Amino acid sequence: MPKPANSRPTIPRGDSLPQLPGFFRHLTESDFTFDNLLELFPDTTLTGRDSSRQAAYRLSASESGKRAHQLARLWLLREPLSRPDWDSLLGCDVVEQGLELGLINGTLRTHLEACFDVQPAVGDLFLTDPKFRHTWESDKHGVYYLGSDSYALAYTVPRQEIEDTLDLFSGSGIHAVLAASHSRRVVGVDINPRAVSMGYANAALNQKTNICTFLQGNLFQPVNGRKFDLITANPPFVPTPDQDLALYRSGGESGELLTAEVLEKLHLYLKPGGMLAMVTNYPVFQDRGILEHHRSLLGEPERFGIALLHSYTFPREMYIQMHLAPTGDPVKDAKDQQRWLESYHRQKIKAWVSASSFSATSLRGKPGRFEKTM
Ligand SMILES: C[S@@+](CC[C@H](N)C(=O)[O-])C[C@H]1O[C@@H](n2cnc3c(N)ncnc32)[C@H](O)[C@@H]1O
């Protein structure tokens, strides 16, 4: 039977954590990699897979002879399959272990299904709450799946050997866990306690537990007084007049509530020569460009250089449509869209730029500046 409203499966913790790498060995041994999964999403990529096409993705996967695609039916497409089908894909013992670990939902009468998505990125695997949700699963406190923003940041963060990394807005912990391969210590911070648990699960899955710590709290507050060589950030950035958007989306009515605070306080938390690597969305202004806008938000702007790595502009109407899922009631949908558009008018948002990555470097010792748009 469906789970009660808003319930979410418990994330593995405690003694279950060391079992995660062994349990997911079927993925690491089956080339469950980003490149290998691309064929399943011909209209988009793994990063932009679209819930309205879930049935078509499942059909392609079931037709495919590749083992990675068969496993994607379980861990990316959330296909409901019978126990004998799960057993034939994973083996009875592994399915039994998955049920015990709470990674597979065995409470549905007719089938088993995955409780989490598992996504590959930069050679590691990440457990998240599923992108393709059931109607009874609220996404307000769910942990963000890996989106195109998550991947853009993951693939552009500079990866030189450093001492201390802070991952702000850690969510699944993707950037914290990836930074653990080149940092001595990593702290992830998220306001959602469920994200803190997911961070620990992903650190365990990728055998980085001894390097990563995850703390619950608002922005920099849990690391007050500490300084870092690298700060990674994928803040919630969707401008919205609504209060009930998922924690991972809402950037307040301006969309920049959190981005602005990160930039304002950055100089307090970066070591000299340190770097912020951030992916975010920005409003388009008539009178100034993105670099100028971001420089205006930085505290002590003279200490920083800025480089914009990639950007893409969305018309605001398209942006609204992307973030307001249809409810099945066209009159309500039209009213909601109009309400969002009015809010964008109030905020003077003309269009919205998705900047795939944006980095700021505090210059070592002497003040100076570089600015570059690529
Ligand atoms: C877009 S998700 C990014 C998750 C992950 N870093 C990634 O790239 O996939 C934003 C995250 O910010 C967290 N968050 C929202 N408001 C916050 C705040 N005030 N302080 C810390 N974290 C916050 C959300 O819970 C969510 O996990």
PDBQT file of the ligand as one rigid body, heavy atoms in Angstrom, charges set to zero:
ROOT
HETATM    1  C1  LIG A 401      20.127  23.027  -4.999  1.00  0.00    +0.000 C 
HETATM    2  S1  LIG A 401      20.362  22.037  -3.557  1.00  0.00    +0.000 S 
HETATM    3  C2  LIG A 401      22.069  21.594  -3.767  1.00  0.00    +0.000 C 
HETATM    4  C3  LIG A 401      22.388  20.212  -3.244  1.00  0.00    +0.000 C 
HETATM    5  C4  LIG A 401      23.784  19.682  -3.661  1.00  0.00    +0.000 C 
HETATM    6  N1  LIG A 401      24.835  20.537  -3.179  1.00  0.00    +0.000 N 
HETATM    7  C5  LIG A 401      23.887  19.531  -5.164  1.00  0.00    +0.000 C 
HETATM    8  O1  LIG A 401      24.619  20.297  -5.798  1.00  0.00    +0.000 OA
HETATM    9  O2  LIG A 401      23.212  18.649  -5.709  1.00  0.00    +0.000 OA
HETATM   10  C6  LIG A 401      20.391  23.266  -2.282  1.00  0.00    +0.000 C 
HETATM   11  C7  LIG A 401      20.529  22.740  -0.847  1.00  0.00    +0.000 C 
HETATM   12  O3  LIG A 401      20.559  23.897   0.031  1.00  0.00    +0.000 OA
HETATM   13  C8  LIG A 401      19.931  23.548   1.265  1.00  0.00    +0.000 C 
HETATM   14  N2  LIG A 401      19.549  24.806   1.942  1.00  0.00    +0.000 N 
HETATM   15  C9  LIG A 401      18.479  25.608   1.707  1.00  0.00    +0.000 A 
HETATM   16  N3  LIG A 401      18.521  26.695   2.486  1.00  0.00    +0.000 NA
HETATM   17  C10 LIG A 401      19.660  26.606   3.232  1.00  0.00    +0.000 A 
HETATM   18  C11 LIG A 401      20.271  27.438   4.215  1.00  0.00    +0.000 A 
HETATM   19  N4  LIG A 401      19.705  28.590   4.607  1.00  0.00    +0.000 N 
HETATM   20  N5  LIG A 401      21.437  27.043   4.784  1.00  0.00    +0.000 NA
HETATM   21  C12 LIG A 401      22.011  25.849   4.406  1.00  0.00    +0.000 A 
HETATM   22  N6  LIG A 401      21.465  25.023   3.481  1.00  0.00    +0.000 NA
HETATM   23  C13 LIG A 401      20.321  25.397   2.894  1.00  0.00    +0.000 A 
HETATM   24  C14 LIG A 401      18.777  22.663   0.830  1.00  0.00    +0.000 C 
HETATM   25  O4  LIG A 401      18.318  21.863   1.897  1.00  0.00    +0.000 OA
HETATM   26  C15 LIG A 401      19.403  21.858  -0.326  1.00  0.00    +0.000 C 
HETATM   27  O5  LIG A 401      19.960  20.660   0.159  1.00  0.00    +0.000 OA
ENDROOT
TORSDOF 0
